[in-house]
Amino acid sequence: CTVDSEVALRVGGDFFFDPQPGDSPVNLVLIAGGVGINPLFSMLLHIADLHGYQESKGNGHKLGTVKLYYSAKNTNELLFKKNILGLMNTFPGKITCCFHVTQQRSQICKELQPHVTGK
């Protein structure tokens, strides 16, 4: 997003992302904290499945990019981090993530370092 961009925001409750073939592509920004990653991780897996299917079969889905912002106290509390890194590696530029930690006391592993910000 840039200054003056129009965005839609949804907080909590029942929500889903189910694009249909022929829909215009949308770029998603997903924001999660702690265990709040669970429903967003499910959406991320669905999007990855659609990307994979699109690449192999050309199923008509036009998908935009997904940017995940995920915060936790420390990297040990970042659920699904290895899976998320795997999705970023499998779909570079299509799925990206920025992890944020607020109370990290130990060294951050090299695999996560480029994707982590914090105090």
Backbone as a printed PyTorch tensor [residue, N CA C, xyz], in Angstrom:
tensor([[[  0.8400,  -1.1920,   0.0000],
         [  0.0000,   0.0000,   0.0000],
         [  0.8760,   1.2430,   0.0000]],

        [[  0.3440,   2.2780,  -0.5380],
         [  1.0080,   3.5700,  -0.5070],
         [  0.0360,   4.5730,   0.1060]],

        [[  0.5300,   5.7490,   0.4240],
         [ -0.3170,   6.8000,   0.9630],
         [ -1.4800,   7.0270,   0.0040]],

        [[ -2.6730,   7.1140,   0.5450],
         [ -3.9180,   7.3360,  -0.1870],
         [ -4.4300,   6.0940,  -0.9230]],

        [[ -3.8320,   4.9160,  -0.6700],
         [ -4.3620,   3.6800,  -1.2530],
         [ -5.6730,   3.3350,  -0.5630]],

        [[ -6.5720,   2.7450,  -1.3080],
         [ -7.8200,   2.2760,  -0.7330],
         [ -7.6380,   0.8260,  -0.3110]],

        [[ -7.9920,   0.5150,   0.9270],
         [ -7.8610,  -0.8420,   1.4450],
         [ -9.1590,  -1.2500,   2.1340]],

        [[ -9.3980,  -2.5570,   2.1690],
         [-10.5130,  -3.1010,   2.9410],
         [ -9.9030,  -3.7850,   4.1530]],

        [[-10.5170,  -3.6500,   5.3080],
         [ -9.9800,  -4.1940,   6.5410],
         [-11.0370,  -5.0350,   7.2180]],

        [[-10.6270,  -6.1920,   7.6860],
         [-11.5390,  -7.0830,   8.3960],
         [-10.8350,  -7.5380,   9.6610]],

        [[-11.4600,  -7.3770,  10.8180],
         [-10.8670,  -7.7610,  12.0860],
         [-11.7620,  -8.7930,  12.7590]],

        [[-11.1940,  -9.9560,  13.0740],
         [-11.9060, -10.9720,  13.8370],
         [-13.1330, -11.5290,  13.1510]],

        [[-13.8070, -12.4250,  13.8420],
         [-15.0500, -12.9930,  13.3240],
         [-14.8210, -14.0350,  12.2500]],

        [[-15.8940, -14.3800,  11.5540],
         [-15.8210, -15.3540,  10.4670],
         [-15.3450, -14.6600,   9.1970]],

        [[-14.2530, -15.1210,   8.6510],
         [-13.7620, -14.5700,   7.3980],
         [-13.0430, -15.6550,   6.6340]],

        [[-12.9380, -15.4640,   5.3360],
         [-12.2950, -16.4470,   4.4780],
         [-11.8350, -15.7600,   3.2160]],

        [[-10.9990, -16.4640,   2.4550],
         [-10.5600, -15.9730,   1.1590],
         [-10.7620, -17.1040,   0.1750]],

        [[-11.7030, -16.9310,  -0.7230],
         [-12.0460, -17.9790,  -1.6740],
         [-12.2180, -17.3800,  -3.0690]],

        [[-11.1020, -17.0110,  -3.7060],
         [-11.2160, -16.4150,  -5.0450],
         [-11.7350, -17.4470,  -6.0480]],

        [[-12.4800, -16.9630,  -7.0040],
         [-13.0420, -17.8280,  -8.0390],
         [-12.3310, -17.5600,  -9.3670]],

        [[-12.2660, -18.5750, -10.2350],
         [-11.6720, -18.3380, -11.5560],
         [-12.3710, -17.1560, -12.2310]],

        [[-11.5990, -16.2980, -12.8150],
         [-12.1600, -15.1260, -13.4850],
         [-12.2280, -13.8920, -12.6000]],

        [[-12.1080, -14.0460, -11.2640],
         [-12.0810, -12.8780, -10.3800],
         [-10.8250, -12.0670, -10.6640]],

        [[-10.9060, -10.7800, -10.4780],
         [ -9.7210,  -9.9350, -10.6010],
         [ -8.7560, -10.2680,  -9.4710]],

        [[ -7.4530, -10.2440,  -9.7470],
         [ -6.5040, -10.5470,  -8.6790],
         [ -6.5030,  -9.4650,  -7.6110]],

        [[ -6.3150,  -9.8740,  -6.3780],
         [ -6.1950,  -8.9300,  -5.2670],
         [ -4.9000,  -9.2210,  -4.5290]],

        [[ -4.3010,  -8.1770,  -4.0220],
         [ -3.1220,  -8.3160,  -3.1750],
         [ -3.5980,  -8.3130,  -1.7270]],

        [[ -3.1370,  -9.2780,  -0.9420],
         [ -3.5580,  -9.3990,   0.4480],
         [ -2.4410,  -9.0010,   1.3960]],

        [[ -2.8130,  -8.3330,   2.4700],
         [ -1.9280,  -8.0750,   3.5900],
         [ -2.5820,  -8.7430,   4.7890]],

        [[ -1.9120,  -9.7460,   5.3440],
         [ -2.4250, -10.4820,   6.4950],
         [ -1.6110, -10.0800,   7.7180]],

        [[ -2.2900,  -9.7570,   8.8180],
         [ -1.6200,  -9.3080,  10.0390],
         [ -2.0460, -10.2120,  11.1830]],

        [[ -1.0710, -10.8320,  11.8390],
         [ -1.3700, -11.7740,  12.9140],
         [ -0.4650, -11.5320,  14.1110]],

        [[ -0.9910, -11.8490,  15.2710],
         [ -0.2160, -11.8090,  16.5060],
         [ -0.4430, -13.0950,  17.2780]],

        [[  0.6440, -13.7080,  17.7160],
         [  0.5520, -14.9220,  18.5300],
         [ -0.2320, -16.0230,  17.8550]],

        [[ -1.1510, -16.6460,  18.6210],
         [ -1.9370, -17.7580,  18.0840],
         [ -2.9810, -17.2920,  17.0790]],

        [[ -3.1270, -15.9850,  16.9080],
         [ -4.0390, -15.4550,  15.8950],
         [ -3.6100, -15.8080,  14.4840]],

        [[ -2.4690, -16.4440,  14.3500],
         [ -1.9770, -16.8720,  13.0380],
         [ -2.8120, -18.0190,  12.4770]],

        [[ -3.4800, -18.7930,  13.3200],
         [ -4.1430, -20.0170,  12.8670],
         [ -5.0690, -19.8250,  11.6680]],

        [[ -6.0690, -18.9650,  11.7110],
         [ -6.9280, -18.8320,  10.5270],
         [ -6.1960, -18.2330,   9.3280]],

        [[ -5.2360, -17.3490,   9.5870],
         [ -4.4980, -16.7350,   8.4820],
         [ -3.5420, -17.7330,   7.8430]],

        [[ -2.9840, -18.6350,   8.6370],
         [ -2.1210, -19.6680,   8.0830],
         [ -2.9280, -20.5930,   7.1730]],

        [[ -4.1570, -20.8980,   7.5660],
         [ -5.0350, -21.7090,   6.7040],
         [ -5.2800, -21.0020,   5.3750]],

        [[ -5.5250, -19.6960,   5.4310],
         [ -5.7160, -18.9250,   4.1960],
         [ -4.4420, -18.9440,   3.3550]],

        [[ -3.3000, -18.8220,   4.0030],
         [ -2.0210, -18.8270,   3.2960],
         [ -1.7940, -20.1670,   2.5950]],

        [[ -2.1350, -21.2600,   3.2560],
         [ -2.0080, -22.5800,   2.6380],
         [ -2.9380, -22.7220,   1.4290]],

        [[ -4.1450, -22.1990,   1.5520],
         [ -5.1010, -22.2440,   0.4410],
         [ -4.5540, -21.4560,  -0.7560]],

        [[ -4.0190, -20.2870,  -0.4880],
         [ -3.4480, -19.4570,  -1.5540],
         [ -2.2610, -20.1720,  -2.2000]],

        [[ -1.4150, -20.8030,  -1.3870],
         [ -0.2770, -21.5500,  -1.9290],
         [ -0.7630, -22.6940,  -2.8080]],

        [[ -1.8150, -23.3910,  -2.3750],
         [ -2.3830, -24.4630,  -3.1970],
         [ -2.8690, -23.9160,  -4.5350]],

        [[ -3.5350, -22.7670,  -4.5110],
         [ -4.0240, -22.1690,  -5.7580],
         [ -2.8600, -21.7500,  -6.6550]],

        [[ -1.8080, -21.1800,  -6.0620],
         [ -0.6230, -20.8170,  -6.8500],
         [ -0.0180, -22.0590,  -7.4940]],

        [[  0.1260, -23.1190,  -6.7120],
         [  0.7120, -24.3530,  -7.2340],
         [ -0.1360, -24.9600,  -8.3290]],

        [[ -1.4470, -24.9540,  -8.1360],
         [ -2.3440, -25.5150,  -9.1350],
         [ -2.3280, -24.6590, -10.3990]],

        [[ -2.2970, -23.3450, -10.2050],
         [ -2.2580, -22.4230, -11.3490],
         [ -1.0030, -22.6490, -12.1780]],

        [[  0.1370, -22.8430, -11.4990],
         [  1.3990, -23.0340, -12.2150],
         [  1.4100, -24.3540, -12.9810]],

        [[  0.7720, -25.3830, -12.4180],
         [  0.8230, -26.6940, -13.0780],
         [ -0.2960, -26.8940, -14.0890]],

        [[ -1.4670, -26.3190, -13.8410],
         [ -2.6270, -26.5900, -14.6930],
         [ -3.1900, -25.3610, -15.3960]],

        [[ -2.8430, -24.1610, -14.9150],
         [ -3.4380, -22.9540, -15.4970],
         [ -4.9390, -22.9470, -15.2830]],

        [[ -5.3690, -22.9530, -14.0090],
         [ -6.7810, -23.1440, -13.6750],
         [ -7.6590, -21.9070, -13.8010]],

        [[ -7.1390, -20.8060, -14.2730],
         [ -7.9700, -19.6230, -14.4490],
         [ -7.9810, -18.6760, -13.2700]],

        [[ -7.4000, -19.0740, -12.1210],
         [ -7.3230, -18.1600, -10.9950],
         [ -6.2360, -17.1280, -11.2750]],

        [[ -6.5730, -15.8760, -11.0590],
         [ -5.5960, -14.7980, -11.1770],
         [ -5.3210, -14.3230,  -9.7640]],

        [[ -4.1530, -14.6560,  -9.2520],
         [ -3.8320, -14.3670,  -7.8650],
         [ -2.8420, -13.2260,  -7.7620]],

        [[ -3.0560, -12.3760,  -6.7800],
         [ -2.1120, -11.3100,  -6.4950],
         [ -1.0670, -11.8060,  -5.5150]],

        [[ -0.4480, -10.8800,  -4.8450],
         [  0.5830, -11.2230,  -3.8740],
         [ -0.0110, -11.2730,  -2.4690]],

        [[  0.7100, -11.9490,  -1.5760],
         [  0.3210, -12.0160,  -0.1690],
         [  1.5120, -11.5830,   0.6730]],

        [[  1.2720, -10.6470,   1.5600],
         [  2.2980, -10.1840,   2.4980],
         [  1.7680, -10.4610,   3.8980]],

        [[  2.4700, -11.2900,   4.6530],
         [  2.0840, -11.6360,   6.0160],
         [  2.9660, -10.8890,   6.9960]],

        [[  2.3470, -10.2040,   7.9430],
         [  3.0360,  -9.5820,   9.0640],
         [  2.6130, -10.3510,  10.3010]],

        [[  3.5910, -10.9220,  11.0090],
         [  3.2960, -11.8260,  12.1060],
         [  4.1860, -11.4820,  13.2890]],

        [[  3.5670, -11.1940,  14.4370],
         [  4.2890, -10.7710,  15.6200],
         [  4.0870, -11.7620,  16.7650]],

        [[  5.1520, -11.9510,  17.5370],
         [  5.1020, -12.7780,  18.7410],
         [  6.1730, -12.2690,  19.7070]],

        [[  6.1610, -12.8070,  20.9250],
         [  7.1520, -12.3910,  21.9130],
         [  8.5690, -12.7140,  21.4680]],

        [[  8.7510, -13.9080,  20.9170],
         [ 10.0770, -14.3250,  20.4730],
         [  9.9230, -15.3330,  19.3410]],

        [[ 11.0120, -15.7000,  18.7270],
         [ 10.9280, -16.5930,  17.5740],
         [ 10.4280, -17.9850,  17.9420]],

        [[ 10.6040, -18.3990,  19.1950],
         [ 10.0610, -19.6980,  19.6190],
         [  8.5410, -19.7110,  19.5740]],

        [[  7.9210, -18.5480,  19.7240],
         [  6.4590, -18.4500,  19.7320],
         [  5.8710, -18.1500,  18.3580]],

        [[  6.7050, -18.0670,  17.3430],
         [  6.2040, -17.8890,  15.9730],
         [  5.7720, -19.2520,  15.4420]],

        [[  4.4750, -19.5300,  15.5180],
         [  3.9590, -20.8140,  15.0600],
         [  4.0850, -20.9210,  13.5430]],

        [[  4.3150, -22.1090,  13.0420],
         [  4.3750, -22.3990,  11.6030],
         [  5.5010, -21.6750,  10.8720]],

        [[  6.4990, -21.1590,  11.6000],
         [  7.5410, -20.3500,  10.9430],
         [  8.2760, -21.1160,   9.8570]],

        [[  8.5770, -22.3860,  10.0810],
         [  9.2880, -23.1620,   9.0540],
         [  8.3980, -23.3870,   7.8340]],

        [[  7.1140, -23.6130,   8.0680],
         [  6.1750, -23.7740,   6.9540],
         [  6.0550, -22.4740,   6.1570]],

        [[  6.0020, -21.3570,   6.8610],
         [  5.8810, -20.0530,   6.2050],
         [  7.1410, -19.7690,   5.3790]],

        [[  8.3100, -20.0530,   5.9500],
         [  9.5540, -19.8720,   5.1910],
         [  9.5500, -20.7580,   3.9490]],

        [[  9.0440, -21.9790,   4.0820],
         [  8.9570, -22.8800,   2.9310],
         [  8.0600, -22.3280,   1.8460]],

        [[  6.9230, -21.7330,   2.2250],
         [  6.0120, -21.1350,   1.2370],
         [  6.6710, -19.9500,   0.5450]],

        [[  7.4250, -19.1550,   1.3030],
         [  8.1120, -18.0120,   0.6980],
         [  9.1570, -18.4910,  -0.3060]],

        [[  9.8460, -19.5800,   0.0120],
         [ 10.8580, -20.1250,  -0.8990],
         [ 10.2190, -20.7630,  -2.1320]],

        [[  9.0710, -21.3910,  -1.9460],
         [  8.3900, -22.0420,  -3.0590],
         [  7.7550, -21.0250,  -4.0040]],

        [[  7.2420, -19.9210,  -3.4500],
         [  6.5560, -18.9000,  -4.2460],
         [  7.2010, -17.5310,  -4.0250]],

        [[  8.4620, -17.3700,  -4.4370],
         [  9.1530, -16.0960,  -4.1960],
         [  8.4580, -14.9370,  -4.9040]],

        [[  8.3080, -13.8520,  -4.1460],
         [  7.6500, -12.6710,  -4.6950],
         [  6.1420, -12.7360,  -4.6470]],

        [[  5.5850, -13.9280,  -4.5200],
         [  4.1280, -14.0800,  -4.4420],
         [  3.6680, -14.1680,  -2.9930]],

        [[  4.4670, -14.8330,  -2.1570],
         [  4.1770, -14.9390,  -0.7300],
         [  5.4040, -14.4470,   0.0200]],

        [[  5.2240, -13.4040,   0.8270],
         [  6.3210, -12.8730,   1.6330],
         [  5.8490, -12.6980,   3.0730]],

        [[  6.8030, -12.6400,   3.9830],
         [  6.4620, -12.5070,   5.3890],
         [  7.5000, -11.6580,   6.1030]],

        [[  7.0150, -10.8450,   7.0160],
         [  7.8650, -10.1170,   7.9540],
         [  7.4540, -10.5560,   9.3540]],

        [[  8.3810, -11.1910,  10.0680],
         [  8.1420, -11.5680,  11.4540],
         [  8.6050, -10.4150,  12.3470]],

        [[  7.8930, -10.2020,  13.4430],
         [  8.2870,  -9.1780,  14.4090],
         [  8.2880,  -9.8210,  15.7900]],

        [[  9.3620,  -9.6340,  16.5250],
         [  9.4360, -10.1550,  17.8860],
         [  9.6040,  -8.9900,  18.8570]],

        [[  8.9540,  -9.1000,  20.0100],
         [  8.9330,  -7.9880,  20.9590],
         [  9.8030,  -8.2180,  22.1880]],

        [[ 10.1250,  -9.4940,  22.4900],
         [ 10.8910,  -9.7690,  23.7070],
         [ 11.9730, -10.8210,  23.4620]],

        [[ 12.6110, -10.7720,  22.3140],
         [ 13.6480, -11.7420,  21.9790],
         [ 14.8790, -11.4970,  22.8410]],

        [[ 15.3310, -12.5260,  23.5410],
         [ 16.5100, -12.3980,  24.3950],
         [ 17.7080, -13.1480,  23.8200]],

        [[ 17.4640, -14.1130,  22.9610],
         [ 18.5470, -14.9170,  22.4010],
         [ 18.8030, -14.5360,  20.9510]],

        [[ 19.8900, -15.0610,  20.4210],
         [ 20.2530, -14.8280,  19.0200],
         [ 19.1740, -15.4160,  18.1020]],

        [[ 18.8510, -14.7170,  17.0440],
         [ 17.8790, -15.2070,  16.0540],
         [ 18.6280, -16.0750,  15.0540]],

        [[ 18.0830, -17.2560,  14.7580],
         [ 18.7650, -18.1740,  13.8390],
         [ 18.9200, -17.5250,  12.4590]],

        [[ 19.9620, -17.9390,  11.7490],
         [ 20.3030, -17.3300,  10.4520],
         [ 19.1690, -17.4440,   9.4450]],

        [[ 18.4360, -18.5440,   9.4830],
         [ 17.3450, -18.7540,   8.5310],
         [ 16.2530, -17.6940,   8.6780]],

        [[ 16.0030, -17.2610,   9.9150],
         [ 14.9570, -16.2700,  10.1670],
         [ 15.4500, -14.8270,  10.1080]],

        [[ 16.7400, -14.5990,  10.3460],
         [ 17.2640, -13.2420,  10.4850],
         [ 16.8140, -12.2580,   9.4050]],

        [[ 16.8300, -12.6360,   8.1150],
         [ 16.4430, -11.6360,   7.1090],
         [ 14.9680, -11.2370,   7.1720]],

        [[ 14.1730, -12.0090,   7.8870],
         [ 12.7330, -11.7760,   7.9030],
         [ 12.2180, -11.2580,   9.2320]],

        [[ 13.1170, -11.0320,  10.2190],
         [ 12.7000, -10.6680,  11.5660],
         [ 13.1300,  -9.2530,  11.9110]],

        [[ 12.1890,  -8.5260,  12.5040],
         [ 12.4900,  -7.2300,  13.1010],
         [ 12.0940,  -7.3260,  14.5730]],

        [[ 12.5770,  -6.4180,  15.3730],
         [ 12.1950,  -6.4420,  16.7790],
         [ 13.0520,  -5.5310,  17.5990]],

        [[ 12.7980,  -5.5810,  18.8950],
         [ 13.5290,  -4.7380,  19.8340],
         [ 14.7610,  -5.4450,  20.3120]]])
